[in-house]
Amino acid sequence: MFWVLFLLLAWAGLLIACTRLLKAAAELAEPSPPGTAARHHHDELNLYEAAYLAGGPERVAELTLLSMQRQRRLLLAYTGWATVVDPVGRDPHECSVLGAFGPDGQEPVTSIRAVAARDPAVRALADRLSKAGLALREGAQQDVGAGIRSVRRATVLVLGMLVAALCVPDPGTTTTMILCWFALPLILALGCLAIARVEGHAHSGWASPAGRRLLVELGRERGVRGSLTAVALRGLRAVTDPELRAALTYGKRGRIPRQRGH
């Protein structure tokens, strides 16, 4: 019965990994603190808040660029370069975008997006949404990912212990019996991974359950394709102008060529 020791080791490693994953998943789905999210249900999300909850800091920067371009205060070329027309920011996010430009008023969209996404204005926005129970705690999604990796390693451990158990001669135990006993932790491990994969698609990575509900409500009310609201909710795929979409996505596809005179 020496193979029972391998079975116990397999169960121990798997239970520890599953506990870690379940704890992270429970925290990810934890309801908002009483009263905080409820207050926000009476208030409509502004576009910056919606952009952060749906796509994170980069979505906020892209929304700001697109908003300024539509007001003719910023020019976005399909080659991936942005040019300042109006150097006065009207809110902290516009100021962060303008602050990313050099003295000649021209910069690649990739550079502007990166600088604006790291600006303290975005951090303040994230903190405000997190305190309101609408945004996930920083690192919550990473904790779930770490839990999934732990379960995967535990699955390998179960298989390793199974092989070890089969290699230990035991006249009173059949191979079928050993396989049946090890099938239980293996089924549990694969079930946890399957559930985590399905549930993972329901999380944006930034919004809490209360935040996702507000995003759905906003999408039903104002999510018209091509509008700033649609861009905040669905990202650059909601931009209908092909040249404008090319300007905003150029840096994500490859190197940006330098413009003449730059």
N, C-alpha and C positions, 0 to 999 in steps of 0.2 A: 504493500500500500504506500510505497514511497512516493508514487505519483501524486498522492493527495497533497503533499507539500507544495508541489508545483502548481496545483490547482488553487491552493490558498494564496500563494504569491500572486498568481494571475488576478484573483478576485481583489486582493488588497490594492494592487496598482490601479486596477480599473475603477474601483470605488472611489479612490482618492481623486482620480482624474475626472470622473463624472461629477463628484461633489464640487470640484472647482468650476466646471462648466455650468452646472446648475446655479451655483451662487452668482456667477457673472451674468447669466441670462436673467435671473430673477431681479438683479439690480438694474439691468437694462430695461426691463418691463415694469419697474417699480412705479406706482402711480404718483402723481404730483402731490406735493405737500398740500394739506387742506387749505383752501382759501386762495392760494396763489394762482394756480391755473384757472380756477373758477373766475377770478377777476378778469383774466385775459380773455375768457370766453365772451365777455361783454364788450371787449375792445377788439377791433379788427387789426390783424397783423399789418404792419407797414411792409413795403417791398423789401427793405433791407433785412428785416426779421425773417420774412418768408424765404428770401434767398439763402440766408444762413442755415435755417432749419432744413431746407431742401437740398442744399449743395455745399454748405460750409463756406469758409473764408474766400476761396477762389470764386465761388458763385457771386458773393457780394461784390468783389472787385469787377467781375465781368458785367454785372448789372449796372454798376456805377459808370463804367466806360460806355455802355450802350445808352444809358440815360443821357449822359452828357453829349454823346454824338447826336441823339435825336433832337436835342435842344440847340444844335449847331455850335456848341461850345468846345467841341473836340472833333477832329477829323480822323477817321480810321480808314487807312488805305488797305486794299486787298493784299498788298505785299506784307502786311503785318506790322506796319509802322503807324504810330499815333502822333498827331500834331495838335498843339494847344491853340485854341482860338480865343477863348475867354479864360484868363489866368486867375480868376477869382472863384474860390470854392464856396458853395452855398451850404454845405454841411460837412461834418468831419470826414465822411467817406470821400467826398469830392476833393477835399483838401489833401487827403492821403494820396489820391491819384495824381493830383497836380504836383505834389511834393516829390513824386517819382521821376518827373521830367528834369532833364538837364537844362542848362542856361539857354540852349538854342531852341527849346520847346519841342523837341522831337525825340521819341524813344520807341524801342520795340514794345509791342503789346505784352510780350512775355515778361519783360522786365517790370513793366508797370503793374501787371497782375500779381507778380510775386511780391513786390514791395507793398502794394495796397493790401494784400491778403494778410501780411504780417503786421499791419499798422495797429497801434493801440486802440484805434476806433473800432476795429473788428473785435479785438479782445474785450473791450467794454460791452459791445453788443452781445458777445457770447456769454459774458458773466451775467448780464441782465436777464437773458433768456434762461440761463441755467438756474438762477435764483427764483425765477417765476415758474420753474418746473416744466418748461417747454423744450429745453435743450438737454441733451444727455450730458452727464458728467464727463469731463475730459478724460479720455482713456478708457471709457466704459466699453466701447466697441473693441478696443485692443485687448481688454480682459477676456471678452468672449472668444476672440481669435486665439488667445493663449490657451483657453480652456479646450477649444477644439483640437489644437495641436497636442495637448496632453492626452486627450482621449485617443487620438491617432497613435501616439506612442504606446499607450496602454494596450491598444489593439495588437500592435506588433509584439508587445510583451506576452499577451495571451497566446498568440500563435507560437512564440518561442517556447513558452512553458508547455504547450501541447506537444511540440516536437520532442522536448526533453522528456516529457512523461511517456511518450511512445517508445523512447529509446531505453527506458528503464525496464528490465525484465520483471514481470510479476505473474507468476503462474496462476494466481487466483483471480486475475482481472483480464477481461477481454479488451481488444482494441475498440470494439463498438462501445463498450461502457465508458471508456476514457473519452472517446469522441463526443458522446452524449453529454457528459459532465462539462466538458470544455465548450460545448455549443452554447450553454447558457450565458457565460460572460461574453462570448463572441456576439451573440444576438443583442445583448444589452449595449455593447460598444457600437455596433453598426446601427442600432436603433437611435442612439444618442446623436451620432453623426448625421443620420438622415433627418432627424427633427431639427438639428441645428442648421442644416443646409436650407431646409424649407423656411424656417423662421427667419433666417438671415436675410431673405429677400424682402421681408416685410419692414426692415429697418433701413432708414435712409443713412444711418451712421451719424446723424447730427440731432435729429428730433426725437423727443420722448413720445410716448403714446399720446399725451395731451397735445403736444406740438403737431404730431401727424394728423390728429383730428382737425386742428385748425387749418392745416395745409389743404386737407380735403375740402373743407368748407369754402376756403378761399378759391380753390380751383373750380368749384361748382358755380361760384358767383361771378368770378372775373377772369377765369383762365382761358381767354380767347387767344387762339393761335396768333403769334406775331406781336402780342401785347407785352409790355414789360412784366406784367403779372405772370404770363406764361413762361417768360424767360426765367423769372425768379423761381418758378416751380419746376420747370423741366430742363432748364439749362439752354445751351446754345443751339440745340436741335430745334428749339421753338422759334429761332430767328428765321424769317421768311426770305429776307434779302440775301441772295447768294454771295454777293461781294462783301457785305457786312459780316456774314457768317465766316467767310474766308479770312477776313481781317482778324476776327476774334479767335479763330481756331488755328491760324497759321503756326503760331509758336508751339502748339501741341503736336504738330505733325513733323516739324523739322527745323532746320536752321533758317533764320530770316536773312535775306540778302540786304546789304546796305543800300540805302537810297543814294541817289546822286547828290553830291554836295554835302553828304553827311560824313 
